[in-house]
């Protein structure tokens, strides 16, 4: 390793890739429970909680690992405190492990979720942010420790870059937007109003800042692109994402009892949200076309460009086609939303974290070259499977929208009779996705330790 601090990034990447595997295994169990509800010892609600929470945590760990790597590379110096980073990592892992154990215990023995100091011990029961209050506090502390260490690193080196600034701003926004989820009211409308600040403004606000900074770094690292030009486009994209994304929050307020003006605000700004994603695609391809140096880490570039494309497809196209209130009236809460969530998280964040893993891999392993063929194989297994998972869920959602919202059939009838084949297809392609994940997990631990392929099927351009 060029820097001792790179081992911190390696810790975070390792935990992220393993939790990614856990997330997919749990997701397949959830898919099977749609077909056979009594398939597993834990009920569907518990499995779903584990599936979604593990997704959020592995992405957060992966982005922290990527950011530790980027901050060190940009500063050209060691972290301000490696021991502090190690403490933050292990404290986070212990917290996450205890939360997972708590979910499982509650799934088996619901009565174990007792009230301690006015808050539930194992699960607060709030969708997507089920973690108990003590875990909420520790997660915020973890992000704050990360911020303190990275800010002090920049301060120590006196070498401030645009990428560092946007990265730090993204994590500061992440910590800030987690706070609304740490209180609740008895009024369901008010509670949902602020609950969406966490859910929406993390993935379509704070994390988009982090993603934009990591993309700019990747294009410079891999292609030698001009920093000034990358910074200019990064700020344009971030500005548009924040302008459209913050008020785009309104599409979650359509049907929860808020004033009618949110129909206009949510509809207009949500429709504008794909614009910065289109610019991101154009910028990435333009930068790749005008690369100023030969690309050695082609698999890293391949995942980076794929992230940009599927960011637009998943977050943009699959989001905008059901975001207008006239359409969302029929589609909200159906499997169309689930389809959007799957392809969006895969494209926007999963591919980005995996791209950063491959970009950082030579530095983390102290190697110059590695066999990149498995990275491509894993990508195609995961991507083709995810496309068909998305189509399966979209088909199920269209059937739901018509039969439930137009014809008036009940949910259970539609789920059990009319959508059965969609659940089967989703499960089959979920297994295909798992194959890709297993390949990439193996590749992460073995890349650089195996002989290079004599003939590599790597294209000249991604």
Beta strands, then each sheet from edge to edge (+ up, - down):
strand 1: 115-116
strand 2: 119-120
sheet 1: 1+ 2-
end
